[in-house]
């Protein structure tokens, strides 16, 4: 049987090597011939239009380049139920089956096809729960005084210099060049000084 292998990771810091190693071993044990490999680094929450390798795989499937698609896990095809069902439906219409190694599911059987949908639901639920835990963690960190994003260039020393240079009559752009900060930062510094001592004009 001719098969295609589809592997995916979400970020450049991850690798598909382990997925491929296990899937090639599965194919060898089952005497399946790998005719094409689809390797993608993109979030599974992205739709088909943003996933070039997924599109290429579906095109090859429509041309009957392979009879079965082998994936490491169902969530490699999609991290939400909508995308997962869309891909599965397209593959079913093309009469191409899907084998998921991690779940041991093969859509060539009625039971396997049903389980595929069920696992997809739980994969989406797990993803939503993870996202919610992250939001709760960030909210608690903020409540504890943690700060996110870039560190502000507006230290007490810089604010003092901005105020002093403005008193000397220098323009925002001149101060920006002298202190090597953006004009926007100078404006922000003046605004903060206005709040603190009402002396730094933003005119």
Backbone torsions as a table, in degrees:
resi	resn	phi	psi	omega
1	UNK	NA	134.9	176.6
2	UNK	-86.1	132.4	-178.8
3	UNK	-132.8	157.9	172.1
4	UNK	-111.9	148.7	178.1
5	UNK	-113.1	127.7	178.2
6	UNK	-118.4	122.7	177.3
7	UNK	-127.2	148.9	-178.5
8	UNK	-151.1	142.1	168.2
9	UNK	-128.0	162.7	-173.6
10	UNK	-89.4	-28.8	-175.0
11	UNK	-133.7	163.5	179.7
12	UNK	-68.9	-17.6	179.0
13	UNK	-78.0	-9.9	179.7
14	UNK	-103.9	165.1	179.9
15	UNK	-133.9	150.0	179.3
16	UNK	-93.8	3.7	-174.1
17	UNK	-57.2	-46.1	-178.9
18	UNK	-65.2	-38.7	177.1
19	UNK	-60.5	-47.8	-177.9
20	UNK	-63.1	-41.1	-179.4
21	UNK	-57.7	-47.6	-178.7
22	UNK	-69.2	-38.7	-178.1
23	UNK	-69.6	-37.2	177.3
24	UNK	-66.5	-34.4	176.8
25	UNK	-66.7	-39.7	177.6
26	UNK	-61.5	-45.1	-179.1
27	UNK	-63.8	-39.2	179.8
28	UNK	-65.8	-41.9	179.8
29	UNK	-64.1	-34.7	-177.9
30	UNK	-92.4	2.7	-178.9
31	UNK	60.0	39.3	176.1
32	UNK	-95.0	140.7	179.7
33	UNK	-98.0	118.1	179.6
34	UNK	-80.2	114.1	-178.7
35	UNK	-101.3	-15.9	179.8
36	UNK	-158.4	146.5	178.4
37	UNK	-122.8	134.5	180.0
38	UNK	-118.4	114.4	-172.4
39	UNK	-120.3	119.4	-171.8
40	UNK	-133.8	140.8	173.2
41	UNK	-119.6	96.1	-176.9
42	UNK	-165.6	152.2	178.1
43	UNK	-65.0	137.8	179.0
44	UNK	-70.7	-8.7	177.6
45	UNK	-81.5	-11.6	179.0
46	UNK	-71.9	148.1	177.8
47	UNK	-79.0	174.2	-177.9
48	UNK	-56.9	-36.4	-176.7
49	UNK	-64.3	-21.2	-178.7
50	UNK	-102.4	7.0	-176.1
51	UNK	-125.8	94.3	-173.9
52	UNK	-62.0	-41.8	-177.9
53	UNK	-70.1	-34.6	175.7
54	UNK	-64.8	-42.2	177.6
55	UNK	-62.6	-42.0	179.8
56	UNK	-64.2	-39.8	178.7
57	UNK	-62.6	-44.2	-179.8
58	UNK	-66.0	-35.0	176.8
59	UNK	-64.8	-45.2	178.6
60	UNK	-64.6	-35.5	178.2
61	UNK	-64.8	-38.7	179.0
62	UNK	-66.3	-24.2	178.1
63	UNK	-92.8	5.9	179.7
64	UNK	56.9	42.3	177.8
65	UNK	-71.0	-26.3	177.7
66	UNK	-144.4	162.5	-177.4
67	UNK	-99.6	-20.9	-177.5
68	UNK	-146.2	143.2	175.6
69	UNK	-105.8	128.8	-178.9
70	UNK	-106.6	124.1	179.1
71	UNK	-125.8	157.1	180.0
72	UNK	-73.3	-39.0	179.0
73	UNK	-153.7	153.8	-178.0
74	UNK	-61.5	-29.4	-178.2
75	UNK	-74.8	-4.5	172.6
76	UNK	-70.7	-29.8	179.9
77	UNK	-80.5	-29.8	179.9
78	UNK	-174.8	141.1	-178.7
79	UNK	-96.4	-2.2	172.7
80	UNK	-131.7	157.6	-170.9
81	UNK	-62.3	-35.7	-178.6
82	UNK	-60.2	-50.0	-179.3
83	UNK	-66.7	-39.3	-178.6
84	UNK	-63.0	-46.5	179.9
85	UNK	-64.7	-38.1	179.2
86	UNK	-60.9	-48.0	-179.8
87	UNK	-64.8	-45.8	-179.7
88	UNK	-60.5	-42.2	179.9
89	UNK	-63.6	-42.1	178.7
90	UNK	-63.1	-42.9	179.6
91	UNK	-65.3	-39.6	178.1
92	UNK	-63.4	-42.0	178.7
93	UNK	-62.8	-30.2	-179.9
94	UNK	-88.0	-0.2	-179.0
95	UNK	61.4	38.0	176.2
96	UNK	-116.1	126.2	-177.2
97	UNK	-87.5	164.6	179.0
98	UNK	-124.8	133.3	174.6
99	UNK	-116.5	123.8	178.6
100	UNK	-106.9	115.7	-174.6
101	UNK	-65.2	-48.8	-174.1
102	UNK	-61.7	-39.9	-178.8
103	UNK	-93.4	-9.7	-178.9
104	UNK	64.6	36.6	-175.8
105	UNK	-106.9	134.8	177.3
106	UNK	-128.2	116.8	-176.1
107	UNK	-75.0	2.2	175.8
108	UNK	-72.9	-13.9	175.7
109	UNK	-107.6	151.9	179.2
110	UNK	-61.7	-43.1	179.3
111	UNK	-63.4	-41.8	-179.7
112	UNK	-63.2	-40.5	179.3
113	UNK	-63.9	-40.4	178.9
114	UNK	-66.3	-44.0	179.2
115	UNK	-63.7	-33.0	-180.0
116	UNK	-59.9	-45.0	177.8
117	UNK	-62.9	-43.1	-177.4
118	UNK	-64.1	-44.1	179.1
119	UNK	-63.6	-36.6	177.8
120	UNK	-61.5	-38.8	178.9
121	UNK	-63.4	-45.3	-179.3
122	UNK	-69.0	-32.9	177.4
123	UNK	-64.1	-41.1	178.1
124	UNK	-67.4	-40.4	179.2
125	UNK	-61.9	-43.8	179.3
126	UNK	-62.6	-40.8	179.7
127	UNK	-64.2	-42.8	179.3
128	UNK	-65.1	-38.8	179.4
129	UNK	-67.3	-38.8	178.6
130	UNK	-63.8	-42.9	179.2
131	UNK	-62.8	-40.5	-179.9
132	UNK	-66.5	-39.7	178.2
133	UNK	-63.5	-38.4	178.1
134	UNK	-63.7	-42.5	179.2
135	UNK	-62.8	-41.1	179.7
136	UNK	-65.3	-41.4	179.5
137	UNK	-62.7	-42.5	178.8
138	UNK	-65.4	-42.5	-179.7
139	UNK	-62.9	-41.9	179.2
140	UNK	-66.4	-38.1	179.4
141	UNK	-64.5	-41.4	178.8
142	UNK	-65.1	-39.3	179.7
143	UNK	-66.0	-25.9	179.5
144	UNK	-88.1	1.6	176.8
145	UNK	98.9	3.6	179.3
146	UNK	-68.9	147.9	179.3
147	UNK	-120.2	139.9	179.4
148	UNK	-116.3	160.1	178.1
149	UNK	93.8	-171.9	-177.9
150	UNK	-68.9	145.4	176.6
151	UNK	-70.9	132.1	-178.3
152	UNK	-66.0	141.4	176.4
153	UNK	-82.9	-4.9	-175.8
154	UNK	-87.0	71.8	173.9
155	UNK	-75.3	170.0	179.4
156	UNK	-59.7	-38.5	-179.9
157	UNK	-64.0	-44.3	-179.5
158	UNK	-65.6	-41.8	178.4
159	UNK	-59.7	-41.7	179.8
160	UNK	-63.6	-41.5	-179.9
161	UNK	-66.4	-42.0	178.4
162	UNK	-58.6	-48.2	-179.1
163	UNK	-61.0	-43.2	-178.6
164	UNK	-65.0	-43.8	-179.4
165	UNK	-67.5	-34.7	177.2
166	UNK	-66.1	-37.2	179.0
167	UNK	-66.0	-27.3	178.3
168	UNK	-81.7	-3.3	175.7
169	UNK	92.9	10.1	179.6
170	UNK	-74.6	147.3	179.6
171	UNK	-78.1	167.1	178.1
172	UNK	-58.0	-43.1	-178.4
173	UNK	-66.3	-39.6	178.9
174	UNK	-63.7	-42.5	178.6
175	UNK	-64.4	-40.3	179.3
176	UNK	-56.9	-46.4	-179.6
177	UNK	-68.3	-41.9	-175.9
178	UNK	-67.3	-38.6	-177.4
179	UNK	-95.8	-2.8	-179.3
180	UNK	57.0	49.3	174.9
181	UNK	-133.2	164.9	-178.3
182	UNK	-73.4	158.0	177.0
183	UNK	-61.5	-36.4	179.6
184	UNK	-62.2	-37.2	178.5
185	UNK	-67.1	-37.4	177.2
186	UNK	-62.4	-46.2	178.4
187	UNK	-58.1	-44.3	-179.5
188	UNK	-63.5	-40.1	178.7
189	UNK	-61.6	-42.1	178.9
190	UNK	-65.2	-39.2	179.3
191	UNK	-63.0	-41.9	179.3
192	UNK	-66.2	-36.5	178.3
193	UNK	-65.9	-36.6	178.4
194	UNK	-60.3	-42.0	-179.1
195	UNK	-65.8	-37.1	-174.3
196	UNK	-79.4	-46.9	-174.4
197	UNK	-136.1	6.3	175.4
198	UNK	59.5	25.2	-175.3
199	UNK	-111.5	-19.5	-173.7
200	UNK	-93.9	110.4	-179.3
201	UNK	-76.7	136.8	178.6
202	UNK	-98.7	11.1	-178.8
203	UNK	-71.4	NA	NA
